[in-house]
């Protein structure tokens, strides 16, 4: 068995074991894990310093997940799913959900409602993409697509790449953060054959940029995979400009372009992670002009019901005085710009 599979088989999945490991009461953990499974990879477990720290909060079940309200399918994916493995919300790109498994189950996950797409349904998904000539961009996601075997993943990539109208393939994954051992040289060699290939990795806290994670990102970048990141804004985890600056600068140094900072979706069981919209805007305000522009992500709200993404930006344009436009710069100074 490959090393990464052995490691995955040793992931923590038993609430009693988790309670013993962290020295916390078992009953609340068990109740929350009955709703949404517990899995923590050995690598991620090794990064948790103490109960309640930012990494612990992301993966250890919490009774607040049982709170009523919010939505099972906050992005309306079911309503935009013409066949089981495909979500087609935008005209020219779609999601292809190839795996229901993740190396660690994030407690804030938008797809808490579902953990998978049967392999047999994949063929229908690929046939749908082949039949829709307007789709030029396919995001392979899940679950985590990198939990497929090399052979299974290559079969998906080969079939999608063979569709003439598909220009780019993107992979959405949290594996470099959660199970970096999976990013083997063989896997990277295989990925190289399917360019232009983009990968959106998912990191939420600077402590996740461990040495093995950075090595994995280096192997991907050396294989020519274009790396972008997404980060979910989470109360008590990363809702702090300084934490976010460290994360974004760390990603950029690892050749990952920070792409999205996502407002927490309205997913049932995730309400305790939500922050006011102003928090995200204030974070962007604290980054713009205070670090490299490349380290500033887009702050995005994915509107409920699949209505699409909108970007929120700080207010830099203060007022107009005739032909004079008054801006505020990153130092808070008012600056006059002459309008045409
Ligand atoms: S890795 Fe992604 S899909 Fe899997 S549980 Fe975490 S957020 Fe959800």
Boltz pocket constraint, residues with backbone or C-beta under 6 A from the ligand:
constraints:
  - pocket:
      binder: B
      contacts: [[A, 101], [A, 102], [A, 103], [A, 104], [A, 105], [A, 106], [A, 108], [A, 109], [A, 110], [A, 111], [A, 142], [A, 143], [A, 144], [A, 173], [A, 174]]
      max_distance: 6.0
